[in-house]
Amino acid sequence: MRIFSRKKPAIAAVCIIGLALLAGCSREEDKGKSMVQVYREKGLPVRVTRVENQPFSSEYTFIATLGGVEESNAGAPIGGTIHRIHYRVGDVVKKDAVVVSFPADSPATQYNQARVAFELSRTTLKRIKNLYNAGGVSLQELDTVRTRYDVARANWDAARQSVHVRAPITGTITQISVRESDSVEEKTLLFTVARTDRLQAEVWINENDITHIRMGDRAIARWNNHTLKGRVTRINRTMNPMRQAFGVVAEFENPGEKVLCGVNAHIFIAGSAESGAIVLNREDIRFEKGIAFVFVVENGRASRREVKIGRKMGTRVEILSGLEPGETIVTDGLMLVEDNTLLHVIDTAVPAAPVQ
């Protein structure tokens, strides 16, 4: 807030004239006296307000990336050439649906060998079961064949998973990172599947503000004229040592799935309202060399009082210390007041409505 100094007599004179008019200083008995004399005798005309406790909540603003509440990547199980991509970006897939395929004859998979070994073990197990039921073989021999079958089936499953890369979850394909005939290395990202009917964003809040955030607090995400409503769903209880902040996750409904995954959105979180806070208009506080202070009315005079500022909400400011409920502070005429100035109170304002 800008400070009016005594070196600006023209501005101060205008303020004095305005306050003088409000105070009715044109009365007959004051004729012939200068304004300075009048103010010395009767006090500087000011308006004041009484400090009261009231509920106060603050809004926190961030920029964060929106992603699906469920999101999973699929990587290449082997190195090789992409044979076929079965879906496109934007398609909805069920869990375990085949999205990308590698050639079945790839040496790295031993696909055909595993298939033949599995089919042989299955046929052998069926024959041995029949012999066992007829008393032709022992239980030990049956168990040995069944074990070989289980191993062959596991090898066959692994070979199929190497050739056919499946969707890890049910959702929408939000990204495909390869094309058919591309040659990729093992663990290369192939595609991403996400639930896009609900989105989430993680923001980082410092240790001073984290105590004002509660599970279920209202949250809003805005992106390209789209507004999503949501709630805080997770609050980490351990500070991230790299960020020196606490992670907070908010989830948002995404009707029509109009907002895309991966976009950067403005995130607004309304902190929980707390009762018993002293809240002032910012214009009622003076600042000088980084120190915030107000003028408290004591025995008809102004008493300079330093205050500690907390959270902010628009033009409203939380006062953490320096004031007590029931005290009266100067509002209008504040810039002309100095410590120990004699005051003439012309009006007492009603405390501002609580911030919800």
N, C-alpha and C positions, 0 to 999 in steps of 0.2 A: 504494500500500500504506500502511495506517495505521501511524503511528509511535507507540509507547508512550513517553511522556515520564516523567521522574523525578517529575513532579508527581502521578503516579498510584500511590502506594505500595501501595494495596490490591491492584491488579492485579499489580504487580510481585511482591508478597509471595506471591500464589498461584503464579505462575510459578516463583519460587525454591523454594517448598515442593515442587512437582512435580519439579523437577530434582534437588532434594536427595534425594528418595526414590529416584530412578533411580541416583544416585551412591552410595547407601548411607551417607549421612552420619549415620546413627544409631549408628555404631560406638561402642564403649565409650570409646575415647580422645578422642572429640570431645565427650563429655558435659561440660556446664558451659561450653562455648564457644558464642558466638552464631554464627549463620550467616555473618554478615559476617566474623568472625574465621576461620572455617573456609575461606571462599572466598579470603580474603587469603593464607592459608597454602598451600592445596591447589589453588586455582583454581576458576573458575566451571564447573560441570558442563555440557558441551555435546556435541552430536553433530556430526560433521563429514562431509564427502564430498570425494572426490578429483575434481578437474576432468579430464575427458578430451575429446579430439576425437571427434565422432560425426557421422553424416549428419543433415542437417536440411532439411526442406522446409516452406514456409509456404503457407497457403491465402488467396487473395484473394477478397473478396466484393463484388459489384456489383449494381445494379438496372439492367437494360437492356431494350430493346424487341426482341422476337423477330420476325424476318421470314424470308421464303423465301430459300433460297440463290440462287435466281434469281427476280427480281421485276421486272416492267416495267409502266409506266403507258401508257395510250393516251389521247391528247388529241384534241379536235375539230379536224379539218383545216380546217374552214370554220365560219363562223357560220351558224346556222340552227336549224330545228326538228328535234327527234329524231323520226324516222318510226317506227322499230321497234327493239326490243331483243330479240335472238334467244336469249339465254341468261340464266340466273339465277345469283346468288351461290352458290358451291359446285359449279357445273358444271365438268367437266373439258373443256378445249378443246384442239384441235390448233393448232399455229402456222398463221397465215393464215386461220383460220376467221373468218367475218364475225360480229361480236358486236353492233355497232350500225350502223344505217343511217339516212342522211338522205334526204329526198325526191329522186327522180331529176330532178324538174323545177325544182330550186333554181337560181335565176339565177347563183349564185356558182360552180356546178360546170360549167355548160355541158355537162351530161352528154349530153343528146340530140344536141347539135351534134357533140360529139366522137365519139359512136357512129356517126353518119351519115358523118362524114368518114373514119373508119377503114374502114367497110364499103366506101365508094366507092374508097378508095385500094387496098384489097385486091383488089377486082374489076378495077381498072385494071391493077394489077401482074400479075395472072394473064393478062390479055389481051395485055399488052405482051410477056410472056415467050413466049407462043405466037407472036407476030409475029416476035420476035427469032429464035426457033428456025427459023422459016420464011424468015428472011432479009429480013423486011419492014421492020425498024427497026435502027438502029445500037446498038452497045453503050452509047454515051453516052446515048442516049435511055432505054435500059433502066435505067441507073444513076440517071438523074434521077428516074424513076418510083419506083424502089426507095427512094431517099432520101425522097421525099414519103410513101411508105408507112411508113417507119420513124418519121418525125415524127408522122404521124397515129396510129400505134400508141402512141407515148409519151404523146401527148395523151389518148388513150383510157384508158390505164392510170392516168394522173394523175386523170382524171375519176372513174374507178371507185373509186380510193382515197379520193377526197373524199366519195363517197357511202357507201361500205361501209368501215367501220373494222374492221380485222382484229386478231386476237390476235397480239401481237408475239412470243410464245413459247408453247410447249406447257406447260400447267399448269392450275391451278385458279383460277377467277375468285374473288378474295377481296373485291372491292369493285366496286359499280356506283354511280356518283355522280349519275346522271341518271335521269329517267323518260321514258317515251314522251310526246310532245307538248311536252316542255320546250324552251324557246328558249335556246340557248347561244351564247356567243361563241367565236371561234376560239381554239384552244389550251386550252379548258376541259377539265379532267380528266373522262374518261368512265368508265373502268374500270381495274382492276388485275388482272394475272394473275401468279401466283407458283407456284413448286414448293413444296408444303407437306409433302412426304415427308421433307425435310431443312430445318431452320431454322438461322438464324445470328443472332448478336448481336455488336455491336461495343461494347467497353468501353474505358475510358481509364485508363492506368497511368502513374504519375509516374516521373520519371527515376531515382529511387532504387530502385524495384522492377522496372523494365523489364528489367534485366539478369538477373533471376531467372526470367524467363519464356522458355520454349523452344517451338519448333514441335513439335506433337504432345503437349504437356502435357495432362493429363486436365482435362476441364471438365464441369460439371453445371449444368443449368437446371431450376429448380423453379417450377411455376405451378399453383395450384389442385389440390394433391395429385397432380400429374403430375410425374414426374422424367424428364428426358431426359439421356442420356449423350452426350458429345462430346469433341472435341479442339480445341486451338488450331490454326488453319489459316493465319493471317496475322498478322505482326507488323510494323507500320510502323517504318521506320528513321529517320524524320524526325519531330521533335516538332511537334505542331499548335500554332501560335503563339497561337491563341485560347484553347485549353484548357490549354496548357502541359503537355501529356501526350502519350503515344504511343498510337495506336489499335491495339487487338488484337482480332482476329475469331476467334470460336469457332463451330464448326458442330456441330449436334446431330441425331441420328436422331430422327424423329417417327413411331414406329410407330402405324398406325391414324389418323394425322393428327388426333390428339385435341387437340393444342395449337394454338391459332389464331394466325394472323399478327397482329402489331400489339400483342400483349399485353405487359405489363411483367412480367418474370420475375426471380427471384433467380439470379444467375450466380455459380458458384464455380469458381475456377481453382486447381489445385494446382501451385504453382511447382516447378521441378525441384529434386530433392534434391542438396545439395552436401556433399561430404565435408570433414572438417577444421574443422567448426564447433564452437565451445564453446557448449553449451546448458545453461541452468539453469532450475530451477523459479522461477517469479516470486516465490514466497514466500521464496526464499533471497536475495532482493535487498531492500535497504532504500532508501527514497527520502527525501530531505530537501531542501526548497526546490528541487525539480526536479532534484536530482542523485541519480543511482543509484550505490550503492556496496555492496560486500560486505566481509566480514571474513576475511582470509587468516590461516591459522595459521602463525606464524613464531616458532621457538624457544620454543614453548609459550605464546605470547601472541597476542592478536588485533591484526592490523594492518589498519586501514581502507584500502580500495582502491577508488577511483572506477572505474566501468566504463562503457563506451559500449554502449548497447542497439541491436540491429538488428531483424530481423524477429521476429514473434511467431506462435505456433501454439498456440491454446488457452492453457494455463497455462505453456507452455514459451517461453523467450525466448533469442534468439541474442545472444551477447556478442561484439562486434566488437573490443574492445580493453580492456586492463586486467587480463586474466588469461592465464596460460600453462598448457598441459596439464601435469598432474602436480602442480599446486598444490592445497592443501587449504583448503576454506572452511568456515565455521561454518554449520550449518543449524538444528537445534533449539537453542533458547536464544538465538537471534539477537537478540531484542528487548532482552535484558539486557546485551548485550555493548557495550563502548565501546572506543575505540582504546587499545591497550596493556593490555587486561584480561588477567590471568593465567587460563589455561584448564586445565580438567581434562577431557580427552577420554574420554568413557565409551563411545563407539561410533563406528565409521567406516562410513558407509553405502556400499553399492555404487552406482556411477554409474547413473543412470536409463537405461532401454533407449532406443536411438536412435529418433528420430521419423522415420517413413517417409512 
